Each structure stands twice: as structure tokens, then as C-alpha cells.
Amino acid sequence: MRESEIDYQAVFQALPSMVALFTPGLEYADVNEAFLRGLGRRRDQVVGHGLADAFPDDPRDPGVTGMRKLRDSLRWVAATGERDAMTLHRYDVESPDRPGVWEERYWSTVCVPVLGADGRVAWLLHWEQDLTELVRNHGGRSGAAGRATVLEAELYRRARELQEVNERLRKAHAREREVALHLQEAMLPVPDPLPLRHAAVRYRPAVGFLNVCGDWYDLVDRPDGRVAVAVGDVVGSGLVAACVMGQLRSALSAACRVADHPARALEALDLYARSVDGAESTTATLAVIDHTGRTISYSSAGHLPAALMRPDGTVDFLDGATDPPLGARPEHADRLQRETAFTEGSVLVLYTDGLVERRGEDIDAGLARLADSLARHRGGDPDALADALLADLTPPAGATDDTALVVLGL
């Protein structure tokens, strides 16, 4: 049978377990018949409504916060794109026949992301199983039934403890992300305006808890009057990535000031990266602009190619000098370098993968989007162009990886 012949809506409705489909904004997009039967609701009472509106927690019992925990789980899945299984937990449901009367219920829940064509979270699939009868304490039982009751109570107690630990880990992760972002921002420089150039820089963290704080940019005014510009991307996330990023950015900034050529600066950075834990496989690209001779010398350590837009809107990707990432070779080796000419009015753009990469998509499609956006917005100053690129290329739900961006007017 071909996939086109399968009626997935019918399959969804026929599932024996309770299943709901949410939008990333936590609004019910659809529910199956088992869900409606299990909760005693009509479709119009659920679909189109927000989670908290359709199933609020019992306002008279603030100690029962199951629906709030479910909300946190769904938000986690929407932000990270990761599956989340909640431990056995309690949330009570208002009786459909007796408003104001809440029924004690116990549930096992799993939330799963559904990705769209662009690789972003488009929907949230929520599966749950009603375990009320299993957990409910049947007083007065003896023998095997009594032992089962004790086991059920212990299972529920341990599940609640595990859920509390899970929530503490989420909060700790969120705090770490906030600290890492502050550290990242503190270590990224703000370029000073110079008569020979005008630069715009942007840093945008990923929308979720993962893949943040490994990207950097830098601009260096060399003693010989040339300008060096670099971007890089550290593998990893959080405080560790932010600290590694700071070390590598500082090392490359120093190397740019003394090395005659960008390849030599990256060779020095490669040697340094081998002594820094967590720096392996970092990518970086470095370009040195000579405004007098109107040339750009560049070298890349496994990074995406810089884009050079000519005044007529033609875009060239500087991909002629790409070597493996830092520390990726078994032994240190000389790096490639190329040179290209530019005309006055050109624009050089360096960026990290959060701007162009999409899950499940060939990188050439992202580079084509970048070239198209540059051409459509040519003529604007670097600040306007940087904002336009972010607006055009960032998915509506936000990027799932960091983005560092440098736009340099030549």
C-alpha cells in the first residue's frame, strides 16, 4: 500500500490510547475519540482551546499541580525538540456532569515533537494513559491485594520524587543557560566605527535550551591598517561552550594582530585549540581586508563560506580555502589561503550555521536563501542589511542553533 492511500486522520481517531495534538503555543489542534471518552468532553470543549482553559488545575487544591507540570513538559518539548516522558503524576479533572466537582485522577504521560518540513517543531503530540484504578488506594484489602496497594502507593511516591528531581534539573538547566548567555554577551566585542569601514554585528541565541553559547565573532584593526574579521562555532553548549568560545576568540584575536596572513593565524589557533578541552572540531573562518589594494585574503577551518556581495547584487561564496576544523587532523599542518578582489560598495558577510542550516535540508538551499536575501536588500547600510538577513532567514518559531553574524561594508 502506498503512503498516499493511508488515511492518517482515521488512524489518529482510531488509536485506543488517549492522544492529543497541540500547537507550539499549547492550543489543542486535535484530539482522538479515546481522549474525549476518557475525559468526558466534547470536541468543541477542547479543540481550539488552550491547555489551561480546557483543563485547569483545581483552584481549591493548590497542592495538585499536574496540569501545570504538563504545561512545563510541553514547553520543554517545543523549545528543545526533544521527547519528554513525565513520571506517574496526579492531576484532577472537573466532572463534566457536575461543575465544581473535581475527580482525583492519575496519569502516565509522554510528549513528542512533530517536525515540519523546515526541521522545526510544528506540533506537539501528547499521549497519556489513565492509571487511576492502579494507583487508587483501596482501603480494607488484605493479603495479596493489600500488598499490591502498598506497592502502588510506593510506586506513586517514588514517581513524585523523580518528577520533582526532573523539574529541579530543568530549572537548573534554564539558570545555566541564562548565565552562559550573559557570559557570551560579555565576551563578544562591539566594533568601533572607522573611516574605512562600517560594520554591523549580531548575536542571536537559539530559542531552546540546547545549542547555545558556542558562536563568536570578532573584528580586529591590525597595526598595518588592514582589518581582520572572524566568526567561529564551538561544538557543545552552555557554560562549557561559552568558556571555550572565550578562550578561542581571544587567542585568534591575538594571532590576527601578529600573523601576516589569515592562514598563519588559523594555524596558530589550531595549535592552541589542541590544548583546550572542548575545543576539538571547532570551526572558524578568518578574512583580512586590505582597503588600499581592495583585496580580501581568507582561510577557513571547516566553516561555512563567507559571502561577498558585489555592488550589482552578485554574490560569491569564498569557498576556495577550506580545511578541516580545529584539531581534526591527526597532526598539525599548514592551512590553505586564497585572495579575491573587491570593488568599492561591496559587502562582506560572515555568519554561523544557525543563519542558514535547516534540519533535513541540503546546505546549498540555505546558502541560496542567503544569496537571495542579500541581493534583494542590496544598497542598505550594514545595520539594515543585518536586520533584514535575520528577518528573512530566521524561522518563525526561532532558530534551533545560535547565530553570529557580521556584515562589513567595503
Secondary structure, DSSP 4 states (H G I P E B T S, - for coil): --GGG--HHHHHHH-SSEEEEE-TTSBEEEE-HHHHHHHT--GGGTTTSBHHHHS---TT-TT--HHHHHHHHHHHHHHH---EEEEEEE--EE-SSSTT-EE--EEEEEEEEEE-TTSSEEEEEEEEEE-HHHHS--TT--HHHHHHHHHHHHHHHHHHHHHHHHHHHHHHHHHHHHHHHHHHHHHS--PPPBTTBEEEEEEE--SSSSS-S-EEEEEEE-TTS-EEEEEEE-SS-HHHHHHHHHHHHHHHHHHHHH-SSHHHHHHHHHHHHTTSTT-TT-EEEEEEEETTTTEEEEEEEBPPPEEEE-TTS-EEEE-SSEEPPTT-SSS------EEEE--TT-EEEEE-GGGT--TTS-HHHHHHHHHHHHHHTTTS-HHHHHHHHHHHHS-TT--SS-EEEEEEE-
